[in-house]
Amino acid sequence: MSGPKVVRIVTREEIIALCEGHLQRLERAAQRWQTQATRLGELSEQERSASLERHARLRTLLAEDRLAELQKAVPVEIEHLRRDLEDREERAIIRAAERRQRDRRIQDNAQTLLDALQATPASVDQALLKSLSRLASGARREDAERLLAKGFAHLSEANEKPTLSDTQRALAQQLKVDEPEVSLREWIAAREPDSMRDVRLLRIDRHIVELQLLQGEEHAAPFLLALQRAETETDAKRRNLLLDSLVLDLATSTRNFQRQRECLEQLQDLASEVKTYTGIEHATLLDHIGACTTDTELSVTTGLIEQCKTLITAHLQEQAALARREAVLGGLASLGYEVREGMVTAWAETGKVVLRKTATPGYGVEVGGKADNGRLQVRAIALSSDRDKARDRDIETIWCGEFQRLQALLKDKGSELLIERALSVGEVPLKETNIAEPGVETIAGQQKTLHK
């Protein structure tokens, strides 16, 4: 199959560019993972060191030319970091929610115990009542459990009725059926109103601590006020409506934040790539990106993401096309074809270029295609209609062998030239190209030959 061919080329340069892009994304993902996990108190020094060692090993793959392995391993590591950070955030949220629920139970239990103590006729330590009152108002104390136990002990003593004589109490003790002693926890549970077990409060607590941990106290403040209004509402029906509404608002806020955070992280990653290879003309775009936060309208963030993607795609295509043209022309130069300065530019401008070879006068090779998508057209051609056409078949056969050598040369340098479609020798007449046609002699005679 040595007639005209459609080929696809993947150069070593573009593969390395892909690998470097993978490593840049890994660097940003690792930094994000370490910063957030440290802030949440979810990262040990051992875990941090292990992560750094893994990433150092992945970076060595590029130096060791293990490019295929790197392209597979780095995305796996980035996904691992993403999932691991999600797990660490979830653990931190669960712990914070449990602390909030514990504080809620202490507050509710202190109020229940305070009401019971104040209803008893026996005198109670006023300092204890004051401490329980503060707990019931939401104050936090390390000795909260001890104060509750002390209050329960006072309540137990107040409930005892020393109206029997010693003889009567002894007889009653003999007739008493063995019953387990009621504990503080059991006493509180028996008096805890059903509303305190409202599952909506558990969901609300989780959403609120998630806001506090991931977004900051200022984002949680309005919802805390709404919760306070709901809890102090005396009308049960209205209280239920307020709690239902709060659950929905919190769930919506959480979903929106997660979506905005994902988009912002994606935008920041893309902006980091744009910074590495674009000029000052994109400074305004980068300034807009730098001003974005999770509070930025989602439509604005997604619009900037698309702008970055367009810039990056155009840049990568331009660089890849240049590398492909240079690789093909360099390979043909190694085979003895005349490649002169400016041919890469001429190819880009005219869409094709024709190369001649001293060993086969009157004939040459035409290489065409924009090279943006890696697909090119290559074929042997005649440079004049005034020739011995009986040689055409021999020229195509010679080009067949040279094309195989070209494939081998490119492969040795880390590039691949693959045939996607080809015609047989003699299947179509050899194309004739006038020597004066654009792309044939676009290079002035005084320009030097690069390879012979």
Buried (B, 14 or more C-beta within 10 A) or exposed (E): EBBBBBBBBBBBBBBBBBBEBBBBBBEBBBEBBBEBBEEBEBBEEEBBEEBEEBBEEBBEBBEEEBBEEBBEBBEEBBEBBBEBBEEBBEEBBEBBBEEBBEBBBBBBBBBBBBEBBEEEEEEBEEEBBEBBBBBBEEBEEEEBEEBBBBBBEBBEEBEEEEEEEEEEEEEEEEEEEEEEEEEBEEBBEEEBEEBBEBEBBBBBBBBBBBBBBBBEEEBBEEBBEBBEEBBEBEEEEEBBEBBEEBBEBBEEBBEEBEBBBEBBBBBBBBBBBBEEBBEEEBEEBBEBBEEBEBEBEEEBBBEBBEBBBEBBEEBBBBBBBBBBBBBBBBBBBBBBBBBBEBBBBBBBEBBBBBBBBEEBEBBBBBBBBBBBEBBBBBBBBBBEEEBEEEBBEEBBBBBBEBBEEBBEBBEEEBBBBEEEEBBEBEEEEBEBBEEEBBBBBBBEEEEEEBBE
